[in-house]
Amino acid sequence: MADFDLVLRGGLIADGSGGEPVRGDVAIVGNRIAAVGSFQGEGAREIDVAGRVVTPGFVDIHTHYDGQAIWSDRLNPSSQHGVTTVVVGNCGVGFAPCRPGDHDLLINVMEGVEDIPGVVMAEGLDWHWESFPQYLDALDAKPRDIDIAAYLPHSPLRVFAMGDRGAAREAANDDDLARMRSIAKEAIEAGALGFATSRTFIHRTAAGQLIPSFDASQTELEAVAMGLADAGDGIIQAVLDVPTRSWDDEIGMLREVMRRTGRPATFTLAAPNQGPRLWEPVLAMLDDARAEGQKLSAQVFPRPIGMIAGLELSTNPFCLCPSFQPIAGLPLAEKVAAMRNPALRAKLVSEAPADGHPLTQMGRAWDWMFLLTEEADYEPSLDKSISAIAKARGVTPEEVAYDLLLEDDGHAMLLIALGNFFEGRLDAVQEMLDHPNVVVGLGDGGAHYGVICDASFPTFTLQHWVRDRSGSRMPLGQAVKMLAHDPAHVVGLLDRGLIAPGYKADINVIDLDRVRLCKPEVRYDLPAGGRRLDQRAEGFDLTIVSGAIIAERDTPTDARPGKLVRGTQAAPVLEAAE
């Protein structure tokens, strides 16, 4: 009779602790790791993984699979990139709590903030819930490939507690605050990981209005966070109102909420592309918080933050031009044929765009726009920018962008790096990621379907930061810790992120030499035939969730071991004994 269910033999184990990887074996019994290193016993199944890297499953604590987890049993693209646990409800948007009369409102919010077509949500959501605990039950009832955990989102909470006044962003009165506090306590007790909010002006509804949580008072944030304190658990996740307000003001406010409620917090941080080194004082504020004993962390994306533009995507540099509107809804082939007309070209390259969504209006950042090639280069040289090409050719950036969009029969894509690309390098990102209170995140899987595919960042990290980058790189041990252990621990999932006895058997087996991030591609596989960007990975020999293999040689299996994670999880007793 076998001693173990599965044994991985002879791999290079990067265990998530950040230390130097070591060769050894990993044994699994049920959904837990049973032994690591050198041990006696055999497995019912043994797999030779010599020459491969063995890592914990990766954890992405900033996703938006709130809807996809209802209509699909696969949380891809995240699960294609070694992610075995995701957290939803980020940015304070989601679908619960919600009364039947507010379905359209929450769809409108999610469509505007996260670029998920309303028709996709209208068809894909079954709305078998009203309260947040009922939404968790709906998640719990469905099989899926990887684990999922959820924050209580602020905008639905506000509308549920205040009705139309909440949607209109009126100030909450004492009764409203008491109701939100009570609902937050109930959510944590039912299994929420915490409470998420957004204060940024960029987050707007599909109709262009500011979302319900925008500019909520500190008093309101404290009231909700006190609901967490009442339940004795949960973290605050925030997208702060920068640059409208200063980092000093916003982080100062967040830290005061933490002081008064005793709850930890995490927020989104990015570097600008040029100008003052604004991230440096923020890192100093993290140091101050740590010195005070506050558990405050920043989440940083490990490559440029921005958009992908294209003729079959949600945005392109000409989509707000008046002359583009008559062809905007045409099938791609017809759109391309129309744009090959010299008369239309002359109009569009000289026409000023109209007003639109703030993100769409950023779609002409010529200095930071690049053709996205098959190599999927996310740290391109600035001499490859649209501006640089235009200058070298003696033409306008509009002309260069126009012609590039028509390449590959209109399937060409332009990468617009709006942040995290300071002076055309990722050095500032590395500086942030090296800080002890910064974690990697912001994959945004399940959102921005027609404008990004950032859920692919774990593969990018391994390929670019560990193996291929010209200049400073990351040791493999550090990168794996950054992708697995650290984000899991920030949100209180202490049972995963390490390869050690007693930990959850979420594991990747990776051929580091073969790792490759493919160029994004458009698929039409959402409900109602909705469109999304997908991005494949190569080099993942195995991805294991709770001891079950969900992908083998970059190909998903039929296994669906993923579960809802209810609330924070304690570290295994074995670790506590150490």
C-alpha positions in Angstrom: 0.0 0.0 0.0 1.4 3.4 -1.0 2.6 5.8 1.7 1.6 8.9 -0.3 -0.9 9.8 -3.0 1.6 11.6 -5.2 5.3 12.1 -5.1 7.3 14.6 -7.2 10.8 13.3 -7.5 14.1 15.2 -8.0 12.9 18.7 -8.6 14.6 22.0 -7.7 12.4 23.2 -4.9 11.9 26.9 -4.6 9.8 26.6 -1.5 8.4 30.1 -1.2 10.5 31.1 1.8 12.8 33.2 -0.4 15.9 31.0 0.2 18.1 29.3 -2.3 16.3 26.5 -4.1 17.4 22.9 -3.2 16.9 19.6 -4.9 14.5 17.2 -3.3 11.2 15.3 -3.4 7.7 16.5 -2.4 5.1 14.1 -1.2 1.3 14.8 -1.1 -1.5 13.0 0.9 -5.0 14.3 0.1 -4.9 18.0 -0.2 -1.8 18.6 2.0 1.9 18.4 1.6 3.1 15.4 3.7 6.9 15.5 3.3 9.6 17.5 1.6 13.3 16.8 0.8 14.5 13.3 1.5 12.1 10.8 3.1 11.1 7.2 3.2 8.1 5.9 1.4 6.5 5.7 -2.1 3.6 7.3 -3.8 0.6 5.8 -5.5 1.7 8.0 -8.4 5.3 9.1 -8.8 6.4 11.8 -11.3 10.0 12.5 -12.2 10.5 16.3 -12.2 14.3 16.3 -12.5 15.4 19.4 -14.3 12.2 21.3 -13.3 11.5 24.0 -10.7 8.9 23.1 -8.0 7.1 26.0 -6.5 4.1 26.7 -4.3 0.9 27.7 -6.2 0.9 31.4 -6.9 -1.6 33.7 -5.2 -3.2 36.8 -6.9 -4.9 39.0 -4.3 -6.3 41.5 -6.8 -8.7 40.0 -9.3 -12.2 40.6 -10.5 -13.5 37.1 -11.1 -16.7 38.0 -9.2 -18.8 37.2 -12.3 -16.7 34.7 -14.1 -16.6 32.5 -11.0 -20.4 32.3 -11.3 -20.6 31.5 -15.0 -17.4 29.5 -15.5 -15.7 26.6 -13.8 -12.3 27.9 -14.9 -10.7 31.1 -13.6 -8.5 31.6 -16.6 -6.2 33.2 -17.6 -5.0 33.2 -14.0 -5.0 29.4 -13.7 -2.9 29.2 -16.9 -0.1 31.0 -15.2 0.3 28.9 -12.1 -2.1 30.9 -9.9 -3.9 28.6 -7.5 -5.8 31.1 -5.3 -7.4 34.4 -6.3 -9.2 37.1 -4.3 -12.2 38.9 -5.8 -14.2 42.0 -4.7 -11.3 44.3 -5.2 -11.7 48.1 -5.9 -15.0 48.0 -4.0 -17.0 46.6 -6.9 -18.9 43.4 -7.1 -22.3 41.9 -7.1 -23.2 41.5 -3.5 -25.0 42.5 -1.4 -27.6 43.4 -3.9 -31.4 43.6 -4.0 -33.1 42.5 -7.2 -33.9 46.1 -8.2 -30.3 47.1 -8.2 -28.9 44.4 -10.5 -28.6 46.8 -13.5 -26.9 49.4 -11.3 -24.2 47.0 -10.2 -23.7 45.8 -13.8 -23.4 49.4 -14.9 -20.7 50.0 -12.2 -18.8 46.9 -13.1 -19.0 47.6 -16.8 -17.5 51.1 -16.4 -14.9 50.3 -13.8 -13.7 46.9 -15.0 -14.6 46.9 -18.8 -16.9 43.8 -18.6 -19.6 44.2 -21.2 -23.0 44.6 -19.6 -24.6 41.9 -21.9 -22.0 39.4 -20.7 -23.0 40.0 -17.0 -26.7 40.1 -17.8 -26.6 36.7 -19.4 -23.9 35.1 -17.2 -25.1 36.1 -13.7 -28.0 34.0 -12.2 -28.4 36.3 -9.2 -29.2 33.4 -6.8 -28.3 35.7 -3.9 -29.2 38.9 -2.2 -27.0 39.2 0.9 -23.2 38.8 0.9 -23.3 35.5 2.8 -25.7 34.2 0.1 -23.2 35.2 -2.6 -20.5 33.3 -0.8 -22.8 30.3 -0.7 -23.3 30.7 -4.5 -19.5 30.7 -5.0 -19.2 27.7 -2.7 -21.7 25.7 -4.6 -19.8 25.7 -7.9 -16.8 23.6 -8.9 -13.9 25.4 -10.4 -10.2 24.8 -11.2 -8.6 27.0 -8.4 -9.5 28.4 -5.0 -11.3 31.7 -4.6 -11.7 34.1 -1.7 -13.7 37.4 -1.6 -13.7 40.8 -0.1 -17.0 42.7 0.8 -17.1 45.4 -1.9 -17.9 49.0 -0.8 -20.1 50.2 -3.7 -22.7 47.3 -3.5 -22.6 47.6 0.3 -23.3 51.4 0.1 -26.2 50.9 -2.3 -27.6 48.0 -0.3 -27.5 50.0 3.0 -28.6 53.4 1.6 -30.6 52.7 -1.6 -30.7 55.5 -4.2 -28.9 57.8 -1.8 -25.9 55.5 -1.8 -25.8 55.4 -5.5 -26.0 59.2 -5.7 -23.0 59.4 -3.3 -24.9 61.3 -0.6 -23.3 61.4 2.9 -24.2 58.5 5.1 -26.2 59.3 8.2 -25.8 57.5 11.6 -28.4 54.8 10.7 -26.6 54.2 7.3 -23.3 53.8 9.1 -24.7 51.4 11.7 -26.3 49.3 8.9 -23.0 49.1 6.9 -21.1 48.2 10.1 -23.5 45.4 10.8 -23.4 44.0 7.2 -19.6 44.1 7.3 -19.5 42.1 10.5 -22.0 39.6 9.0 -19.8 39.3 5.8 -16.6 38.6 7.8 -18.4 36.0 9.9 -19.7 34.3 6.7 -16.2 34.2 5.3 -15.2 37.5 3.6 -11.4 38.1 3.7 -12.0 41.8 4.4 -13.5 45.0 2.9 -12.5 46.7 -0.4 -13.0 50.2 -1.5 -12.1 52.6 -4.3 -11.6 56.3 -4.0 -10.1 57.1 -7.5 -11.7 59.4 -10.0 -10.8 57.0 -12.8 -13.3 54.4 -11.6 -16.6 55.4 -13.2 -19.8 53.7 -14.3 -20.5 52.8 -17.9 -22.5 56.0 -18.0 -19.5 58.0 -16.9 -20.6 58.7 -13.4 -18.4 58.4 -10.3 -19.0 55.1 -8.5 -20.9 55.0 -5.2 -17.8 54.6 -3.0 -15.9 57.6 -4.5 -15.1 60.2 -1.9 -16.7 58.3 0.9 -15.8 60.0 4.2 -13.3 58.7 6.7 -16.1 58.3 9.1 -17.8 55.9 6.7 -14.6 53.9 6.1 -14.1 53.6 9.9 -17.7 52.4 10.3 -17.3 49.6 7.8 -13.8 48.7 9.2 -15.4 48.6 12.7 -17.6 45.9 11.4 -14.4 43.9 10.7 -13.2 44.7 14.2 -16.5 43.5 15.6 -15.9 40.2 13.9 -12.3 40.1 14.9 -10.9 39.6 11.4 -10.4 41.0 7.9 -8.2 43.4 6.0 -9.0 46.7 4.3 -8.1 46.9 0.5 -8.1 50.4 -1.0 -7.5 52.1 -4.3 -6.6 55.6 -3.1 -7.6 59.0 -4.6 -4.2 59.8 -6.1 -3.3 62.1 -7.9 -6.4 64.1 -7.0 -5.2 64.1 -3.5 -1.7 63.6 -2.2 -0.2 60.3 -1.0 0.4 62.0 2.4 -3.3 62.8 2.8 -4.6 59.5 1.5 -2.2 57.2 3.4 -2.6 59.4 6.4 -6.3 58.9 6.3 -6.0 55.1 5.8 -3.5 54.8 8.7 -5.9 56.7 11.0 -8.7 54.2 10.1 -6.3 51.4 10.9 -5.4 53.0 14.3 -9.1 53.4 15.3 -10.2 50.0 14.2 -7.1 47.8 14.6 -7.4 46.3 11.2 -4.6 45.8 8.6 -4.8 47.5 5.2 -3.3 47.2 1.7 -3.4 49.7 -1.1 -2.4 50.0 -4.8 0.9 51.7 -5.6 2.5 52.5 -9.0 5.4 54.7 -10.2 4.9 57.4 -12.8 6.7 57.3 -16.1 8.6 60.5 -15.6 9.0 63.5 -13.2 9.5 63.2 -9.4 10.1 59.8 -7.9 6.8 59.8 -6.2 7.0 56.2 -5.0 10.0 56.9 -2.7 8.1 58.9 0.0 5.4 56.3 -0.1 7.9 53.6 0.7 9.1 55.8 3.6 5.5 56.0 4.8 5.4 52.2 4.8 8.5 52.2 7.0 6.8 54.6 9.4 3.8 52.4 9.6 5.9 49.3 10.3 7.8 51.2 13.0 4.4 52.0 14.6 3.4 48.3 14.4 0.8 48.8 11.7 0.3 46.1 9.1 0.2 48.3 6.1 1.3 47.0 2.7 1.3 48.2 -0.9 0.5 46.2 -4.0 2.7 46.7 -7.0 2.3 45.3 -10.5 5.6 43.8 -11.8 5.5 45.4 -15.3 4.1 48.5 -16.9 0.5 49.4 -16.0 -1.5 50.4 -19.0 -3.7 49.2 -21.8 -3.6 47.2 -25.0 -5.2 49.0 -27.9 -6.4 47.5 -31.2 -9.2 47.6 -33.7 -11.0 44.6 -32.2 -10.4 45.8 -28.6 -12.2 48.3 -26.3 -9.9 51.2 -27.2 -7.6 52.5 -29.9 -6.1 55.9 -30.6 -8.9 56.9 -33.0 -12.0 55.4 -31.2 -13.1 58.9 -29.9 -12.7 60.6 -33.3 -16.0 61.7 -34.9 -15.1 60.1 -38.2 -14.4 56.7 -36.6 -17.9 56.4 -35.1 -19.7 55.2 -38.3 -17.3 52.2 -38.5 -16.8 51.5 -34.8 -19.4 48.7 -34.7 -18.4 47.0 -38.0 -16.9 43.5 -38.1 -13.1 43.7 -38.1 -12.6 42.9 -41.7 -15.1 45.6 -42.8 -13.5 48.1 -40.4 -10.0 47.4 -41.8 -11.3 47.8 -45.4 -12.8 51.1 -44.5 -9.7 52.3 -42.8 -7.6 51.5 -45.9 -9.5 54.2 -47.7 -7.0 57.1 -48.1 -9.8 59.7 -47.5 -10.8 58.2 -44.2 -7.1 57.9 -43.2 -6.5 61.6 -43.9 -9.5 62.5 -41.8 -8.7 60.3 -38.8 -5.0 61.2 -38.5 -5.8 64.9 -38.4 -9.0 64.8 -36.3 -9.0 65.6 -32.6 -10.7 63.0 -30.4 -13.9 63.9 -28.4 -14.2 63.5 -24.7 -14.7 60.1 -23.2 -13.8 57.8 -20.4 -10.6 58.9 -18.6 -8.8 55.7 -19.6 -9.8 56.0 -23.2 -8.6 59.5 -23.3 -5.2 58.3 -22.3 -5.0 56.2 -25.5 -2.8 58.7 -27.3 0.3 58.6 -25.0 2.6 58.4 -28.1 5.8 58.5 -26.0 4.7 55.4 -24.1 3.0 53.4 -26.9 4.6 50.4 -28.6 3.8 47.7 -31.0 3.1 44.5 -29.1 5.0 41.8 -31.0 4.9 38.0 -30.8 7.7 38.2 -28.2 5.4 40.2 -25.9 8.1 42.6 -24.8 6.9 44.6 -21.7 10.1 46.5 -21.2 10.7 47.8 -24.7 13.3 50.4 -25.6 12.0 54.0 -25.8 13.4 54.2 -29.4 10.6 51.8 -30.3 7.8 54.1 -29.2 5.3 55.5 -31.6 6.8 59.0 -31.0 10.3 57.8 -31.7 9.3 56.0 -34.9 7.4 59.0 -36.1 10.3 61.3 -35.5 12.7 59.0 -37.3 10.3 58.8 -40.3 9.4 62.5 -40.3 5.7 61.8 -39.9 3.1 62.3 -37.2 2.5 59.8 -34.4 -1.1 59.5 -35.6 0.1 58.3 -39.0 2.4 55.7 -37.5 -0.2 54.4 -35.1 -2.8 54.3 -37.8 -0.7 52.2 -40.1 0.4 49.8 -37.3 -3.2 49.1 -36.4 -3.9 47.8 -39.8 -1.1 45.3 -39.7 -1.9 41.6 -39.5 -5.3 42.3 -41.1 -6.3 44.5 -38.1 -5.2 42.1 -35.4 -2.2 44.2 -34.4 -2.0 45.4 -30.8 -0.4 48.5 -29.3 0.9 48.4 -25.7 0.3 51.7 -23.9 2.5 51.9 -20.8 0.8 54.5 -18.6 2.7 53.9 -15.4 5.4 51.8 -13.7 7.7 52.6 -16.6 9.8 55.3 -15.1 12.2 56.7 -17.7 11.5 53.7 -19.9 12.8 51.1 -17.5 11.4 48.8 -14.8 14.0 49.7 -12.2 11.5 51.7 -10.1 9.3 48.6 -10.1 12.2 46.5 -8.8 12.9 49.1 -6.1 9.3 49.0 -4.9 9.2 45.2 -5.0 12.3 44.9 -2.9 10.6 46.7 -0.1 9.5 44.4 2.8 6.0 45.9 2.9 5.3 45.7 -0.8 3.7 42.6 -2.4 3.1 41.8 -6.1 -0.5 41.9 -7.3 -3.0 43.7 -9.5 -3.4 40.9 -12.1 -7.1 42.1 -12.6 -8.1 38.7 -14.0 -11.8 38.6 -14.9 -11.8 42.3 -15.7 -10.8 44.7 -18.4 -11.5 42.0 -20.9 -11.0 44.2 -23.9 -8.1 46.3 -22.8 -5.5 44.2 -20.7 -4.5 40.7 -19.9 -2.4 41.4 -16.8 -3.3 38.1 -15.1 -0.3 36.7 -17.0 2.2 38.5 -14.7 3.5 35.3 -12.9 4.8 34.0 -16.2 6.2 37.4 -17.1 8.0 37.5 -13.7 9.6 34.1 -14.3 10.6 34.8 -17.9 11.6 38.5 -17.6 12.7 39.1 -14.0 14.3 35.8 -13.3 15.6 34.6 -16.6 15.8 37.1 -19.5 16.0 40.7 -18.3 18.9 42.8 -19.5 20.3 44.3 -16.3 19.3 43.6 -12.7 17.2 40.5 -12.3 15.6 38.6 -9.3 16.9 35.4 -7.8 14.4 32.6 -8.4 13.8 32.1 -4.6 12.8 35.8 -4.2 10.5 35.8 -7.2 8.7 32.7 -6.0 8.3 34.1 -2.5 6.9 37.3 -4.1 4.4 35.3 -6.2 3.2 32.9 -3.5 4.1 33.3 0.1 4.0 37.1 0.5 0.6 37.9 -1.0 -1.0 35.0 0.7 0.3 36.2 4.1 -0.8 39.8 3.5 -4.5 38.7 3.3 -4.2 36.1 6.0 -4.1 32.9 4.0 -1.4 31.4 6.1 -2.0 27.8 5.0 -0.5 28.2 1.5 2.4 29.8 -0.3 5.1 27.5 1.1 6.2 24.0 0.2 6.4 22.5 3.7 4.7 19.7 5.6 1.1 20.6 6.5 0.7 23.3 3.9 -2.0 23.1 1.2 -0.9 21.0 -1.7 -1.0 23.8 -4.3 2.1 23.3 -6.4 3.6 24.3 -9.8 6.2 22.2 -11.7 7.9 24.6 -14.1 10.4 24.1 -17.0 12.2 27.4 -16.5 14.1 27.0 -19.8 10.8 26.6 -21.7 8.8 29.4 -19.9 7.3 31.7 -22.5 4.6 34.4 -22.3 2.7 34.4 -25.6 1.2 37.5 -27.2 -2.3 38.2 -26.1 -5.1 36.9 -28.4 -8.8 37.7 -28.7 -11.4 35.1 -27.8 -15.2 35.3 -28.0 -16.0 32.7 -25.3 -17.8 34.8 -22.6 -21.5 34.6 -22.1 -23.5 36.1 -25.0 -20.4 35.6 -27.2 -18.5 38.3 -25.3 -15.0 39.2 -26.2 -11.9 38.9 -24.0 -8.2 39.0 -24.2 -6.4 35.8 -23.4 -2.7 35.2 -23.0 -1.2 31.7 -23.0 1.8 30.5 -21.1 4.3 27.9 -21.9 6.6 26.0 -19.5 4.1 24.9 -16.8 4.6 21.1 -16.8 2.1 20.7 -13.9 -0.2 22.9 -11.8 -1.6 21.2 -8.8 -4.5 22.4 -6.6 -5.3 20.6 -3.3 -3.3 17.6 -4.6 -5.2 17.4 -7.9 -3.5 18.1 -11.3 -5.5 20.9 -13.0 -3.0 21.4 -15.9 -0.3 19.3 -17.5 2.1 20.5 -20.1 0.3 23.9 -20.4 -3.0 22.1 -21.1 -5.9 22.1 -18.6 -7.3 18.8 -17.3 -10.9 18.1 -16.2 -10.0 18.3 -12.5 -12.0 21.0 -10.6 -10.7 20.9 -7.0 -11.0 24.6 -6.4 -13.0 25.7 -3.4 -14.3 28.9 -1.8 -11.8 30.0 1.0 -13.9 31.3 3.8 -12.0 33.9 5.8 -8.4 33.9 6.9 -6.7 30.6 7.3 -4.3 29.6 10.2 -0.8 28.4 9.5 -0.3 24.6 9.8 0.4 23.5 13.3 3.7 22.1 12.1 4.9 25.6 11.2 3.6 27.1 14.5 5.6 24.4 16.4 8.8 25.6 14.6 
